[in-house]
């Protein structure tokens, strides 16, 4: 019997990855189906994708958003032959939170193995794939600083945010964008529009700018509450720089599902070319991406097979 690989990044999260302890919590018949595989940069996923395919899928990847991002890129490069099952093991776990996958790794493995495959949209930044989100401005500066920091975890991430919050400036924006026509909206789209009000115009500047396929950024931050990973669109989100009082009164709303705050503007688009008034860092799924002053954002509807649990609302 070919065992399904459980690929894990020993450096994810705060370095506490213990595959033996995870397997010990699974029923024997499940343990016998899995082969733990440690994998670090440069993340050569190809042999394990082929083994997962031979085992009948999915490709289980245990790690943070960056590890899962690299797995998704590897699957896309090979033509998406098998579904990806994301097992939480990072600091933020934005993708798995957005899909409502259990945050307990052993529970996630069990639920994913008995789950279903979702034909998820695949976002691209200048042709490079991302699963959850990409962006520029403050959030990209934080991703770059976090990547260079000594140590992982939420505290390290929070320190980087505070330091950059003091100094980061807005960037000017110019757009060529295709937005969805209201003529194509379904009943749920119309209900959401009635609740949220009309979509705002594309912003002329942003402190932080995000293009999201799923609603969660990580660590419980609801960056794009209107994002849906299987509607053929991406959400764009502009965050305004919070003032000192906003940190107490408005920022907590970003960490509440259904929280509403003037700090966040959100709309939807089918594709866009955005021009920045200066070259800025970008990120994809929290992983630093090269600086650029022009970016093309596209989406491939239903292109990515993602293994999800019964709790996934999409």
C-alpha positions as a Markdown table, in Angstrom:
| # | Residue | x | y | z |
|---|---|---|---|---|
| 1 | Unk | 0.0 | 0.0 | 0.0 |
| 2 | Unk | 1.3 | 3.4 | -0.9 |
| 3 | Unk | 1.1 | 5.7 | 2.1 |
| 4 | Unk | -0.1 | 9.3 | 1.7 |
| 5 | Unk | 2.6 | 11.8 | 2.6 |
| 6 | Unk | 2.0 | 14.2 | 5.4 |
| 7 | Unk | 4.5 | 16.9 | 4.5 |
| 8 | Unk | 5.5 | 19.3 | 7.3 |
| 9 | Unk | 7.8 | 22.2 | 7.8 |
| 10 | Unk | 9.8 | 21.8 | 11.0 |
| 11 | Unk | 10.4 | 25.6 | 11.1 |
| 12 | Unk | 6.7 | 26.5 | 11.0 |
| 13 | Unk | 5.0 | 28.2 | 13.9 |
| 14 | Unk | 7.4 | 28.3 | 16.9 |
| 15 | Unk | 9.3 | 25.2 | 15.9 |
| 16 | Unk | 7.1 | 22.7 | 17.9 |
| 17 | Unk | 6.3 | 20.3 | 15.1 |
| 18 | Unk | 6.2 | 16.8 | 16.5 |
| 19 | Unk | 4.8 | 14.3 | 13.9 |
| 20 | Unk | 5.1 | 11.4 | 16.2 |
| 21 | Unk | 2.9 | 13.1 | 18.8 |
| 22 | Unk | 0.4 | 14.0 | 16.0 |
| 23 | Unk | 0.3 | 10.4 | 14.7 |
| 24 | Unk | -0.1 | 9.0 | 18.2 |
| 25 | Unk | -3.5 | 10.8 | 18.5 |
| 26 | Unk | -4.9 | 9.2 | 15.3 |
| 27 | Unk | -6.6 | 5.9 | 15.0 |
| 28 | Unk | -4.2 | 3.1 | 13.9 |
| 29 | Unk | -5.9 | 2.6 | 10.5 |
| 30 | Unk | -5.3 | 6.3 | 9.8 |
| 31 | Unk | -1.7 | 6.2 | 11.1 |
| 32 | Unk | -0.9 | 3.3 | 8.8 |
| 33 | Unk | -2.1 | 5.4 | 5.8 |
| 34 | Unk | 0.3 | 8.3 | 6.4 |
| 35 | Unk | 4.0 | 8.9 | 6.0 |
| 36 | Unk | 5.4 | 12.0 | 7.8 |
| 37 | Unk | 7.8 | 13.9 | 5.5 |
| 38 | Unk | 9.9 | 16.8 | 6.8 |
| 39 | Unk | 10.5 | 19.5 | 4.2 |
| 40 | Unk | 12.3 | 22.8 | 4.4 |
| 41 | Unk | 13.4 | 25.4 | 1.9 |
| 42 | Unk | 13.7 | 25.2 | -1.1 |
| 43 | Unk | 10.5 | 23.0 | -0.7 |
| 44 | Unk | 10.8 | 20.4 | -3.4 |
| 45 | Unk | 7.3 | 19.1 | -3.3 |
| 46 | Unk | 7.3 | 17.2 | -6.7 |
| 47 | Unk | 8.1 | 13.7 | -5.4 |
| 48 | Unk | 5.5 | 14.0 | -2.6 |
| 49 | Unk | 2.8 | 15.3 | -5.0 |
| 50 | Unk | 3.4 | 12.3 | -7.2 |
| 51 | Unk | 3.2 | 10.0 | -4.1 |
| 52 | Unk | 0.0 | 11.6 | -2.9 |
| 53 | Unk | -1.5 | 11.1 | -6.4 |
| 54 | Unk | -0.5 | 7.4 | -6.3 |
| 55 | Unk | -2.1 | 7.1 | -2.9 |
| 56 | Unk | -5.3 | 8.6 | -4.1 |
| 57 | Unk | -4.8 | 12.1 | -2.5 |
| 58 | Unk | -5.0 | 14.5 | -1.0 |
| 59 | Unk | -1.6 | 16.1 | -0.5 |
| 60 | Unk | -1.6 | 16.8 | 3.2 |
| 61 | Unk | 0.7 | 19.8 | 4.2 |
| 62 | Unk | 1.2 | 20.7 | 7.8 |
| 63 | Unk | 2.6 | 24.1 | 8.3 |
| 64 | Unk | 1.9 | 27.9 | 8.2 |
| 65 | Unk | 0.6 | 30.0 | 5.4 |
| 66 | Unk | 4.0 | 30.3 | 3.8 |
| 67 | Unk | 4.5 | 26.5 | 3.7 |
| 68 | Unk | 1.1 | 26.0 | 2.2 |
| 69 | Unk | 1.7 | 28.8 | -0.3 |
| 70 | Unk | 4.7 | 27.0 | -1.7 |
| 71 | Unk | 2.8 | 23.7 | -1.8 |
| 72 | Unk | 0.0 | 25.4 | -3.8 |
| 73 | Unk | 2.6 | 26.9 | -6.2 |
| 74 | Unk | 4.2 | 23.5 | -6.7 |
| 75 | Unk | 0.8 | 21.9 | -7.4 |
| 76 | Unk | 0.0 | 24.7 | -9.9 |
| 77 | Unk | 3.3 | 24.2 | -11.7 |
| 78 | Unk | 2.5 | 20.4 | -12.1 |
| 79 | Unk | -1.0 | 21.0 | -13.5 |
| 80 | Unk | -2.9 | 20.5 | -10.2 |
| 81 | Unk | -3.0 | 16.7 | -10.3 |
| 82 | Unk | -4.2 | 16.3 | -6.7 |
| 83 | Unk | -6.1 | 18.3 | -4.1 |
| 84 | Unk | -4.3 | 20.1 | -1.3 |
| 85 | Unk | -5.2 | 19.5 | 2.3 |
| 86 | Unk | -3.9 | 22.3 | 4.6 |
| 87 | Unk | -3.2 | 21.2 | 8.2 |
| 88 | Unk | -2.6 | 24.2 | 10.5 |
| 89 | Unk | 0.9 | 24.5 | 12.0 |
| 90 | Unk | 1.8 | 28.2 | 11.6 |
| 91 | Unk | 1.6 | 31.5 | 13.5 |
| 92 | Unk | -1.4 | 32.9 | 11.8 |
| 93 | Unk | -3.1 | 30.0 | 9.8 |
| 94 | Unk | -5.1 | 32.4 | 7.7 |
| 95 | Unk | -6.0 | 29.9 | 5.0 |
| 96 | Unk | -7.2 | 27.2 | 7.3 |
| 97 | Unk | -9.1 | 29.6 | 9.5 |
| 98 | Unk | -10.9 | 31.0 | 6.4 |
| 99 | Unk | -11.9 | 27.5 | 5.3 |
| 100 | Unk | -13.0 | 26.6 | 8.9 |
| 101 | Unk | -10.6 | 23.7 | 9.2 |
| 102 | Unk | -10.1 | 22.7 | 12.8 |
| 103 | Unk | -7.0 | 24.3 | 14.4 |
| 104 | Unk | -6.0 | 21.1 | 16.2 |
| 105 | Unk | -3.6 | 19.4 | 13.7 |
| 106 | Unk | -4.7 | 15.8 | 14.5 |
| 107 | Unk | -8.4 | 16.8 | 14.3 |
| 108 | Unk | -7.7 | 18.6 | 11.0 |
| 109 | Unk | -6.0 | 15.5 | 9.5 |
| 110 | Unk | -9.0 | 13.3 | 10.4 |
| 111 | Unk | -11.6 | 15.7 | 9.1 |
| 112 | Unk | -9.7 | 16.4 | 5.9 |
| 113 | Unk | -9.3 | 12.7 | 5.1 |
| 114 | Unk | -13.1 | 12.3 | 5.3 |
| 115 | Unk | -13.8 | 15.7 | 3.7 |
| 116 | Unk | -14.6 | 16.8 | 0.1 |
| 117 | Unk | -12.7 | 18.7 | -2.6 |
| 118 | Unk | -13.6 | 22.3 | -3.3 |
| 119 | Unk | -13.0 | 23.8 | -6.7 |
| 120 | Unk | -11.4 | 27.0 | -5.3 |
| 121 | Unk | -10.5 | 30.1 | -7.3 |
| 122 | Unk | -6.8 | 30.6 | -7.9 |
| 123 | Unk | -5.5 | 34.1 | -7.7 |
| 124 | Unk | -2.4 | 35.3 | -9.5 |
| 125 | Unk | 0.0 | 38.3 | -9.0 |
| 126 | Unk | 1.8 | 38.9 | -12.3 |
| 127 | Unk | 1.2 | 35.3 | -13.1 |
| 128 | Unk | 2.5 | 33.8 | -9.8 |
| 129 | Unk | -0.2 | 31.9 | -8.0 |
| 130 | Unk | -1.6 | 32.6 | -4.5 |
| 131 | Unk | -4.2 | 30.8 | -2.5 |
| 132 | Unk | -5.5 | 33.1 | 0.1 |
| 133 | Unk | -4.4 | 36.7 | -0.6 |
| 134 | Unk | -1.7 | 39.0 | -1.8 |
| 135 | Unk | -1.1 | 42.7 | -1.1 |
| 136 | Unk | 1.2 | 45.7 | -0.7 |
| 137 | Unk | 1.7 | 48.6 | 1.6 |
| 138 | Unk | 1.8 | 48.1 | 5.4 |
| 139 | Unk | 0.9 | 44.4 | 5.3 |
| 140 | Unk | 3.7 | 43.6 | 2.8 |
| 141 | Unk | 6.2 | 45.6 | 4.9 |
| 142 | Unk | 5.1 | 43.5 | 7.9 |
| 143 | Unk | 5.5 | 40.3 | 5.9 |
| 144 | Unk | 9.0 | 41.3 | 4.9 |
| 145 | Unk | 10.0 | 42.3 | 8.5 |
| 146 | Unk | 8.5 | 39.1 | 9.9 |
| 147 | Unk | 10.4 | 37.0 | 7.4 |
| 148 | Unk | 13.7 | 38.6 | 8.5 |
| 149 | Unk | 12.9 | 38.5 | 12.2 |
| 150 | Unk | 14.5 | 36.2 | 14.8 |
| 151 | Unk | 11.8 | 34.0 | 16.1 |
| 152 | Unk | 8.2 | 33.3 | 15.1 |
| 153 | Unk | 4.8 | 33.5 | 16.7 |
| 154 | Unk | 2.2 | 36.2 | 17.3 |
| 155 | Unk | 4.4 | 38.3 | 19.7 |
| 156 | Unk | 7.1 | 38.7 | 17.0 |
| 157 | Unk | 4.4 | 39.6 | 14.5 |
| 158 | Unk | 2.8 | 42.1 | 16.8 |
| 159 | Unk | 6.2 | 43.8 | 17.4 |
| 160 | Unk | 6.8 | 44.2 | 13.7 |
| 161 | Unk | 3.3 | 45.7 | 13.3 |
| 162 | Unk | 3.8 | 48.3 | 16.0 |
| 163 | Unk | 7.1 | 49.4 | 14.7 |
| 164 | Unk | 5.9 | 49.8 | 11.1 |
| 165 | Unk | 2.6 | 51.4 | 12.2 |
| 166 | Unk | 4.6 | 54.4 | 13.4 |
| 167 | Unk | 6.3 | 55.2 | 10.1 |
| 168 | Unk | 4.6 | 53.6 | 7.1 |
| 169 | Unk | 3.1 | 56.1 | 4.6 |
| 170 | Unk | 0.3 | 55.7 | 2.2 |
| 171 | Unk | 1.0 | 54.9 | -1.5 |
| 172 | Unk | -0.9 | 56.5 | -4.4 |
| 173 | Unk | -2.8 | 54.1 | -6.7 |
| 174 | Unk | -4.0 | 54.1 | -10.3 |
| 175 | Unk | -6.3 | 51.5 | -11.7 |
| 176 | Unk | -7.4 | 49.6 | -14.8 |
| 177 | Unk | -10.0 | 47.2 | -13.4 |
| 178 | Unk | -12.8 | 44.9 | -14.5 |
| 179 | Unk | -15.5 | 44.8 | -11.8 |
| 180 | Unk | -18.6 | 42.4 | -11.7 |
| 181 | Unk | -21.8 | 43.7 | -13.2 |
| 182 | Unk | -24.8 | 43.8 | -10.9 |
| 183 | Unk | -26.7 | 42.1 | -13.8 |
| 184 | Unk | -24.9 | 38.9 | -12.9 |
| 185 | Unk | -25.5 | 39.0 | -9.2 |
| 186 | Unk | -27.4 | 36.2 | -7.6 |
| 187 | Unk | -29.8 | 36.4 | -4.7 |
| 188 | Unk | -27.1 | 36.1 | -2.0 |
| 189 | Unk | -25.1 | 38.9 | -3.7 |
| 190 | Unk | -28.1 | 41.2 | -3.6 |
| 191 | Unk | -28.7 | 40.4 | 0.1 |
| 192 | Unk | -25.1 | 41.1 | 1.0 |
| 193 | Unk | -25.2 | 44.4 | -0.9 |
| 194 | Unk | -28.4 | 45.4 | 0.9 |
| 195 | Unk | -26.7 | 44.7 | 4.2 |
| 196 | Unk | -23.3 | 46.3 | 3.5 |
| 197 | Unk | -24.4 | 49.1 | 1.2 |
| 198 | Unk | -23.0 | 50.0 | -2.2 |
| 199 | Unk | -19.4 | 49.0 | -3.0 |
| 200 | Unk | -17.0 | 51.8 | -2.7 |
| 201 | Unk | -15.0 | 53.2 | -5.6 |
| 202 | Unk | -11.5 | 51.9 | -6.1 |
| 203 | Unk | -9.2 | 53.8 | -3.8 |
| 204 | Unk | -6.8 | 56.5 | -5.0 |
| 205 | Unk | -4.4 | 55.7 | -2.2 |
| 206 | Unk | -3.9 | 53.1 | 0.5 |
| 207 | Unk | -2.0 | 52.5 | 3.7 |
| 208 | Unk | -2.5 | 48.8 | 3.2 |
| 209 | Unk | -4.0 | 47.1 | 0.1 |
| 210 | Unk | -5.0 | 43.5 | -0.2 |
| 211 | Unk | -6.5 | 41.2 | -2.8 |
| 212 | Unk | -8.3 | 38.3 | -1.0 |
| 213 | Unk | -9.7 | 35.0 | -2.0 |
| 214 | Unk | -10.7 | 34.1 | 1.6 |
| 215 | Unk | -11.9 | 36.3 | 4.5 |
| 216 | Unk | -9.1 | 35.7 | 7.0 |
| 217 | Unk | -5.6 | 37.2 | 7.1 |
| 218 | Unk | -4.5 | 35.1 | 10.1 |
| 219 | Unk | -4.5 | 35.1 | 13.9 |
| 220 | Unk | -8.2 | 35.9 | 13.7 |
| 221 | Unk | -8.1 | 39.1 | 11.6 |
| 222 | Unk | -11.0 | 39.3 | 9.2 |
| 223 | Unk | -9.4 | 41.2 | 6.4 |
| 224 | Unk | -12.0 | 40.5 | 3.7 |
| 225 | Unk | -15.4 | 39.5 | 5.2 |
| 226 | Unk | -17.0 | 39.5 | 1.8 |
| 227 | Unk | -14.5 | 37.2 | 0.1 |
| 228 | Unk | -15.7 | 33.9 | -1.3 |
| 229 | Unk | -13.2 | 31.4 | -2.7 |
| 230 | Unk | -15.4 | 29.9 | -5.3 |
| 231 | Unk | -17.3 | 32.9 | -6.9 |
| 232 | Unk | -14.8 | 33.7 | -9.6 |
| 233 | Unk | -13.8 | 37.0 | -8.1 |
| 234 | Unk | -11.3 | 38.5 | -5.6 |
| 235 | Unk | -12.1 | 41.0 | -2.9 |
| 236 | Unk | -10.0 | 44.2 | -2.8 |
| 237 | Unk | -9.5 | 45.7 | 0.6 |
| 238 | Unk | -8.1 | 49.0 | 1.6 |
| 239 | Unk | -7.1 | 49.6 | 5.2 |
| 240 | Unk | -6.8 | 53.1 | 6.5 |
| 241 | Unk | -4.0 | 53.8 | 9.0 |
| 242 | Unk | -5.5 | 53.6 | 12.5 |
| 243 | Unk | -4.9 | 56.4 | 14.9 |
| 244 | Unk | -4.1 | 55.9 | 18.6 |
| 245 | Unk | -7.8 | 55.9 | 19.6 |
| 246 | Unk | -8.7 | 53.6 | 16.6 |
| 247 | Unk | -6.4 | 51.0 | 18.0 |
| 248 | Unk | -8.7 | 50.7 | 21.0 |
| 249 | Unk | -12.1 | 51.4 | 19.4 |
| 250 | Unk | -11.8 | 50.2 | 15.8 |
| 251 | Unk | -9.0 | 47.7 | 15.4 |
| 252 | Unk | -10.8 | 45.1 | 17.6 |
| 253 | Unk | -13.6 | 45.1 | 15.0 |
| 254 | Unk | -11.2 | 43.6 | 12.5 |
| 255 | Unk | -10.9 | 40.6 | 14.8 |
| 256 | Unk | -14.6 | 40.0 | 15.0 |
| 257 | Unk | -16.5 | 38.0 | 12.4 |
| 258 | Unk | -19.1 | 40.5 | 11.2 |
| 259 | Unk | -17.3 | 43.4 | 12.8 |
| 260 | Unk | -17.7 | 46.7 | 10.9 |
| 261 | Unk | -15.3 | 49.5 | 11.0 |
| 262 | Unk | -14.5 | 52.6 | 8.8 |
| 263 | Unk | -10.9 | 51.5 | 8.8 |
| 264 | Unk | -11.8 | 48.9 | 6.2 |
| 265 | Unk | -13.1 | 49.4 | 2.6 |
| 266 | Unk | -13.9 | 46.3 | 0.5 |
| 267 | Unk | -15.1 | 45.6 | -3.0 |
| 268 | Unk | -14.8 | 42.9 | -5.6 |
| 269 | Unk | -13.1 | 42.6 | -9.0 |
| 270 | Unk | -12.5 | 40.2 | -11.8 |
| 271 | Unk | -9.1 | 41.4 | -12.8 |
| 272 | Unk | -7.0 | 44.6 | -12.3 |
| 273 | Unk | -3.8 | 46.4 | -13.2 |
| 274 | Unk | -2.8 | 48.6 | -10.3 |
| 275 | Unk | 0.0 | 51.2 | -10.6 |
| 276 | Unk | 1.7 | 52.6 | -7.5 |
| 277 | Unk | 3.4 | 56.0 | -7.2 |
| 278 | Unk | 6.5 | 54.3 | -6.0 |
| 279 | Unk | 8.0 | 50.8 | -6.0 |
| 280 | Unk | 6.9 | 48.9 | -2.9 |
| 281 | Unk | 7.2 | 45.4 | -1.5 |
| 282 | Unk | 4.4 | 42.9 | -2.0 |
| 283 | Unk | 3.5 | 39.6 | -0.4 |
| 284 | Unk | 1.7 | 36.4 | -1.4 |
| 285 | Unk | 0.0 | 34.5 | 1.3 |
| 286 | Unk | 2.3 | 36.3 | 3.8 |
| 287 | Unk | 5.4 | 35.4 | 1.9 |
| 288 | Unk | 7.5 | 38.4 | 0.7 |
| 289 | Unk | 7.4 | 39.0 | -3.0 |
| 290 | Unk | 9.6 | 41.3 | -5.1 |
| 291 | Unk | 9.1 | 45.1 | -5.1 |
| 292 | Unk | 7.1 | 46.5 | -8.0 |
| 293 | Unk | 5.3 | 49.7 | -8.9 |
| 294 | Unk | 2.8 | 47.9 | -11.3 |
| 295 | Unk | 0.9 | 44.7 | -10.7 |
| 296 | Unk | -1.6 | 42.7 | -12.6 |
| 297 | Unk | -4.1 | 40.8 | -10.5 |
| 298 | Unk | -6.1 | 38.0 | -12.1 |
| 299 | Unk | -8.2 | 35.0 | -10.9 |
| 300 | Unk | -8.8 | 31.6 | -12.4 |
| 301 | Unk | -12.3 | 30.5 | -11.4 |
| 302 | Unk | -12.6 | 27.1 | -9.8 |
| 303 | Unk | -9.1 | 26.1 | -10.9 |
| 304 | Unk | -7.6 | 24.9 | -7.6 |
| 305 | Unk | -8.7 | 21.6 | -5.9 |
| 306 | Unk | -8.7 | 22.2 | -2.2 |
| 307 | Unk | -9.6 | 19.5 | 0.3 |
| 308 | Unk | -12.0 | 20.9 | 3.0 |
| 309 | Unk | -13.9 | 19.6 | 5.9 |
| 310 | Unk | -17.7 | 19.4 | 6.4 |
| 311 | Unk | -17.5 | 22.6 | 8.4 |
| 312 | Unk | -16.3 | 24.6 | 5.3 |
| 313 | Unk | -19.2 | 27.0 | 4.4 |
| 314 | Unk | -18.2 | 27.4 | 0.8 |
